[in-house]
């Protein structure tokens, strides 16, 4: 499998504040999607993510959710993420 540069973009909002986080990986899109959507891996590429718990469902499934604690601007925030849409990478044929 050839290595390609891929990106994961995570977006959310809290109290009217929009947060966007983009990370680039030198890996195939399928692997990036699998790791980027799995909350257990988030602290490895999102250093501000302090804790993940209460994971419900599969990460690539609409309706799945997890709770998190992250440090932002010197303060800790807790929240819950719910997957509302999934757009998995599609195989490209030459």
N, C-alpha and C positions, 0 to 999 in steps of 0.2 A: 504494500500500500504506500503510495507516494505521500510524502509530507507536504502539506500546504499550510500557509498562514491562515488561521481562522480567528474569529472574534466571537465573544459572548457579550451581549448587552443586557444588563439587568436594569429595570426601571421600576420605580415605585413612587408613592407619595405619602406624606404623613402631615396632617394638619395644614394642608395647602402647600406644603413644600415638596417640590418635585426633585427626586434624586435619580441620577443616571450614572451607571458605572460600566465602563467598557474595558475589557481585558483582551489582549492578543496572545495567541498561542501558536507555536510552530508545530502543528499537529493536524491530522485529517479532520474535516468538519464533523464526521460521525462521532469521533472520540471527544472532541470539544463539546459537542451537544450533550453527550452522555454525562460527562463530568460537570459541565456548566449548569446543568439542570438538577443535579443531585445535591441536595442541601448538605449532605455529609462532607462534600469536598469544598464547599464555599470558604471555610476559614483558610484553606491553603492558597487561594488566589485573591481573597478579599480580607486582608489583614485586620480590618476594623471589626470584622464579625467575631465576636467574643464567644458566642455559644449558639448552638442549634438544638432544639428539642421538640418533642411532640410531633414527630413526622408522621403524617397520615397519607396513605396511598403512595403510588409510584410517582416519581418526579416528573415524568413525561405524560401525566394524565390530568385532564381538566378536572378540577375539584380537589386535587390533592393539596395538602397544606403543611406548614411547619411554623413553629414559633422561633424567634431569634432575639438575640441581644447583641447590639453593636455599639461601638464607641464612635461618636461623631462630635467633632469640635470640643473634645474634652469631657463630654457627658455621655452617659450610657442611656440607650433607648431600647425598649422592647417592643416587639410587634409580631404580627402574624402575617404570613404570606399565603395567598391562595392562588393556585394556577387557574387563570381564566381562559387561556388559549395556549396552544402548542403549535409551533411551526418548525417541525423537524427538518433537517437537511435532506434534500432529495439527491439521489444518485444522478450524476451527469454522465451521459453516454457520449463517447468521442464522435 
